Amino acid sequence: MKCKMDEHAGLCNCTYSSCERRLKCCDCLHYHRKKGQLPACFFNAEFEITYDRSIANFIKMRKGQCLPA
């Protein structure tokens, strides 16, 4: 499967601009999964900018938000 980096440019909200995995979604997902984390695209802007990619931080962000049924 060919990477669609050009298509990801408008979707990636990662502010860590020097990351070698930026716009390479497959590489990013595998990297964060190995570390027990979630990639930036799972976080809103307020939480993403902290660079805390932990699952606990994701839960903290989602706490109190209405989730779709």
ROSE-4610 file (N, C-alpha, C; in Angstrom, 1 decimal, always signed):
// ROSE-4610
residu = [M/M/M/K/K/K/C/C/C/K/K/K/M/M/M/D/D/D/E/E/E/H/H/H/A/A/A/G/G/G/L/L/L/C/C/C/N/N/N/C/C/C/T/T/T/Y/Y/Y/S/S/S/S/S/S/C/C/C/E/E/E/R/R/R/R/R/R/L/L/L/K/K/K/C/C/C/C/C/C/D/D/D/C/C/C/L/L/L/H/H/H/Y/Y/Y/H/H/H/R/R/R/K/K/K/K/K/K/G/G/G/Q/Q/Q/L/L/L/P/P/P/A/A/A/C/C/C/F/F/F/F/F/F/N/N/N/A/A/A/E/E/E/F/F/F/E/E/E/I/I/I/T/T/T/Y/Y/Y/D/D/D/R/R/R/S/S/S/I/I/I/A/A/A/N/N/N/F/F/F/I/I/I/K/K/K/M/M/M/R/R/R/K/K/K/G/G/G/Q/Q/Q/C/C/C/L/L/L/P/P/P/A/A/A]
num = [1/1/1/2/2/2/3/3/3/4/4/4/5/5/5/6/6/6/7/7/7/8/8/8/9/9/9/10/10/10/11/11/11/12/12/12/13/13/13/14/14/14/15/15/15/16/16/16/17/17/17/18/18/18/19/19/19/20/20/20/21/21/21/22/22/22/23/23/23/24/24/24/25/25/25/26/26/26/27/27/27/28/28/28/29/29/29/30/30/30/31/31/31/32/32/32/33/33/33/34/34/34/35/35/35/36/36/36/37/37/37/38/38/38/39/39/39/40/40/40/41/41/41/42/42/42/43/43/43/44/44/44/45/45/45/46/46/46/47/47/47/48/48/48/49/49/49/50/50/50/51/51/51/52/52/52/53/53/53/54/54/54/55/55/55/56/56/56/57/57/57/58/58/58/59/59/59/60/60/60/61/61/61/62/62/62/63/63/63/64/64/64/65/65/65/66/66/66/67/67/67/68/68/68/69/69/69]
x = [+0.8/+0.0/+0.9/+0.6/+1.3/+0.9/+1.8/+1.5/+0.9/-0.2/-0.8/-0.5/+0.8/+1.2/+0.6/+0.4/-0.2/-1.6/-2.4/-3.7/-3.8/-2.8/-2.8/-2.5/-1.9/-1.4/-2.5/-3.7/-4.8/-5.4/-5.1/-5.7/-4.9/-3.6/-2.6/-2.6/-2.9/-2.9/-1.7/-0.8/+0.4/+1.3/+1.6/+2.3/+3.8/+4.2/+5.6/+6.2/+6.5/+6.9/+8.2/+9.1/+10.3/+10.2/+9.1/+8.9/+9.0/+9.9/+10.1/+8.9/+7.9/+6.7/+5.6/+5.7/+4.7/+4.1/+2.8/+2.1/+2.2/+3.0/+3.1/+2.3/+1.0/+0.0/+0.4/+0.7/+1.0/+2.2/+3.3/+4.4/+4.1/+3.3/+2.9/+2.1/+1.1/+0.3/+1.1/+2.0/+2.9/+3.8/+4.4/+5.3/+4.6/+3.4/+2.7/+2.1/+1.7/+1.1/+2.2/+3.4/+4.5/+4.8/+4.6/+4.8/+3.6/+2.5/+1.3/+0.6/+0.7/+0.2/-0.8/-1.4/-2.2/-1.6/-1.7/-1.2/-1.9/-1.3/-1.9/-3.3/-3.6/-4.9/-6.1/-5.8/-6.8/-7.2/-6.4/-6.5/-7.0/-7.7/-8.1/-6.9/-7.0/-5.8/-5.3/-6.2/-5.8/-4.9/-5.3/-4.5/-3.4/-3.5/-2.4/-1.1/-1.3/-0.1/+0.7/+0.2/+1.0/+2.0/+1.8/+2.6/+2.5/+1.5/+1.2/+0.2/+0.8/+0.0/-0.5/-0.5/-0.9/-2.4/-2.8/-4.2/-4.9/-4.2/-4.8/-5.2/-4.3/-4.6/-5.8/-5.9/-7.0/-8.3/-8.3/-9.5/-9.8/-8.8/-9.0/-9.7/-9.2/-9.8/-11.3/-11.6/-12.9/-13.9/-13.4/-14.2/-15.2/-16.4/-17.4/-18.0/-17.4/-17.9/-18.9/-19.9/-20.9/-20.3/-20.3/-19.8/-21.0/-20.8/-21.9/-22.3/-23.6/-24.2/-23.8]
y = [-1.2/+0.0/+1.2/+2.2/+3.4/+4.4/+5.1/+6.1/+7.3/+7.9/+9.0/+10.3/+10.6/+11.8/+13.1/+13.3/+14.5/+14.7/+13.6/+13.6/+13.8/+13.4/+13.6/+15.0/+15.8/+17.1/+18.0/+17.9/+18.7/+18.1/+16.8/+16.1/+16.0/+16.1/+15.9/+17.2/+17.0/+18.1/+18.1/+17.3/+17.2/+18.5/+19.1/+20.3/+20.1/+18.8/+18.5/+18.4/+19.5/+19.6/+18.9/+18.7/+18.0/+16.5/+16.0/+14.5/+13.9/+12.8/+12.1/+11.3/+11.1/+10.3/+11.2/+12.5/+13.5/+13.2/+13.1/+12.8/+11.3/+10.5/+9.1/+8.4/+8.3/+7.8/+6.4/+5.5/+4.2/+4.1/+4.9/+4.9/+5.5/+6.6/+7.3/+6.4/+5.7/+4.8/+3.7/+3.1/+2.0/+2.5/+3.7/+4.2/+4.5/+5.1/+5.4/+4.2/+3.3/+2.0/+1.3/+1.2/+0.5/+1.2/+2.5/+3.2/+3.3/+2.6/+2.6/+4.0/+4.7/+6.0/+6.1/+7.3/+7.5/+8.7/+8.7/+9.8/+11.1/+12.2/+13.5/+13.6/+12.9/+13.1/+12.6/+12.0/+11.6/+12.7/+13.8/+14.8/+16.1/+16.9/+18.2/+19.2/+20.4/+21.3/+21.6/+21.8/+22.1/+21.0/+19.8/+18.6/+18.2/+18.4/+18.0/+18.8/+20.1/+20.9/+20.6/+19.8/+19.4/+18.3/+17.6/+16.4/+15.2/+15.3/+14.1/+13.2/+12.2/+11.2/+10.0/+10.1/+9.0/+8.7/+7.5/+7.1/+7.8/+7.9/+8.7/+10.1/+10.8/+12.1/+12.2/+11.2/+11.1/+10.9/+10.1/+9.9/+11.2/+11.9/+13.1/+14.1/+14.2/+15.1/+14.7/+13.4/+13.0/+13.0/+13.0/+13.0/+14.2/+13.9/+14.9/+15.3/+14.8/+15.0/+14.0/+14.4/+13.4/+12.6/+11.3/+10.5/+10.0/+9.9/+9.4/+8.0/+7.7/+6.4/+5.4]
z = [+0.0/+0.0/+0.0/-0.9/-1.0/+0.0/+0.7/+1.7/+1.0/+1.5/+1.0/+1.7/+1.8/+2.6/+2.2/+0.9/+0.4/+0.9/+1.0/+1.4/+2.9/+3.7/+5.1/+5.6/+4.7/+5.1/+5.8/+5.3/+5.9/+7.1/+7.4/+8.4/+9.7/+9.5/+10.6/+11.5/+12.8/+13.7/+14.6/+14.4/+15.2/+15.1/+16.2/+16.2/+16.4/+16.5/+16.7/+15.3/+14.7/+13.3/+12.9/+13.8/+13.5/+13.5/+13.8/+13.9/+12.5/+12.4/+11.2/+10.7/+11.6/+11.2/+10.8/+10.9/+10.6/+9.2/+9.1/+7.8/+7.4/+8.1/+7.8/+8.8/+8.6/+9.6/+10.1/+9.2/+9.6/+10.5/+10.2/+11.1/+12.4/+12.4/+13.6/+14.5/+14.0/+14.8/+15.4/+14.6/+15.1/+16.2/+16.0/+17.0/+18.4/+18.3/+19.5/+20.2/+19.4/+19.9/+20.7/+20.2/+20.9/+22.2/+22.3/+23.6/+24.5/+24.1/+24.9/+24.9/+23.7/+23.6/+22.4/+22.2/+21.1/+20.3/+19.0/+18.2/+18.3/+17.9/+18.0/+17.5/+16.4/+15.8/+16.7/+17.8/+18.7/+19.7/+19.7/+20.7/+20.1/+20.9/+20.4/+20.6/+20.0/+20.0/+21.4/+22.4/+23.8/+24.4/+24.1/+24.7/+23.8/+22.5/+21.6/+21.9/+22.2/+22.3/+23.6/+24.5/+25.7/+25.3/+24.2/+23.8/+24.7/+25.6/+26.4/+25.7/+25.1/+24.2/+25.0/+26.3/+27.1/+27.0/+27.2/+27.2/+28.4/+29.5/+30.6/+30.3/+29.5/+29.1/+28.1/+27.2/+26.3/+27.1/+28.1/+28.9/+29.7/+30.2/+30.8/+29.9/+28.6/+27.7/+27.4/+27.3/+26.9/+28.1/+29.3/+30.5/+30.5/+30.6/+30.7/+29.3/+28.2/+26.9/+26.5/+25.8/+25.4/+24.2/+24.3/+23.3/+22.4/+21.1/+20.3/+20.7/+20.5/+20.9/+19.8]
